[in-house]
Amino acid sequence: MKYIIFSILFLAVLSSCQKDNDEVQVVYAVKGFSQPYKVIYALGDLNKTDTLTVNPAGNASYEWKAELNSMPGEVTYLYVQSDEEISNYTGFHATIFVEGKVFRRAYSYDGTRIMPNDTTFYIKQFGTIPF
């Protein structure tokens, strides 16, 4: 009888320690450009990306956002590409939020791709949604 009660208590404690894997909210946000820029983002399957061109129409305070739901453990990816030099603008950021908290954030470009007669700046932010 002691073993049955002990087993029931042990299972109750064990089940209360397990973490739920409920969906979490993921928000992609980009702010600080005044010229059109390209955004590519994905959640889960990196072979299925969403690509769009955002035109802030000269308003550097415009913030583009996309809100999605994800399961913990999924991969998240944000890529931003622009021809605009934003290094002097302190309000710039490219951010991935998870449940309202900053998960990944960039305040400047990761690098530059130089094409003939063209300079394109880019930012890549990615990671695995925490459990």
C-alpha positions, 0 to 999 in steps of 0.5 A, spaced: 500 500 500 505 504 501 508 503 494 502 505 491 501 511 495 508 513 494 508 511 486 501 516 485 505 522 489 511 521 485 507 521 478 503 527 481 510 531 482 513 528 476 507 531 471 507 538 475 514 539 473 513 537 466 513 544 461 507 545 457 510 546 449 504 551 448 505 556 442 508 562 443 508 569 439 513 571 435 514 578 432 519 580 427 520 588 427 524 592 422 524 600 424 529 606 421 529 605 414 526 611 410 527 608 403 524 601 400 528 595 403 527 587 402 525 583 408 525 575 408 522 571 414 521 564 416 518 560 422 519 553 422 521 550 415 526 555 412 524 552 405 518 556 406 520 563 407 515 570 406 519 575 402 516 582 401 518 589 399 517 594 405 516 602 403 516 606 409 515 612 404 521 617 407 518 615 414 524 613 418 520 612 424 515 607 420 516 600 423 514 594 419 511 588 423 509 581 422 506 576 428 506 569 428 505 563 432 510 558 433 512 552 437 518 552 442 524 548 438 522 551 431 527 555 427 526 563 426 529 567 421 529 574 419 533 577 413 533 584 411 536 587 405 537 595 403 541 600 399 540 605 404 546 607 409 543 607 416 549 607 420 547 614 423 540 613 425 540 611 432 532 609 431 534 603 427 533 596 429 531 589 426 528 584 431 525 578 433 521 578 439 518 571 443 513 572 447 514 580 447 521 579 449 527 581 445 530 574 442 535 577 437 536 584 435 541 588 430 542 595 431 546 595 424 548 591 418 552 585 418 555 586 412 555 589 405 555 585 398 558 589 393 555 588 386 558 592 380 556 599 381 551 597 387 552 596 394 547 592 398 547 592 406 544 586 409 542 583 416 541 576 418 538 574 425 536 567 426 535 562 432 531 556 435 525 558 439 527 557 446 523 552 450 
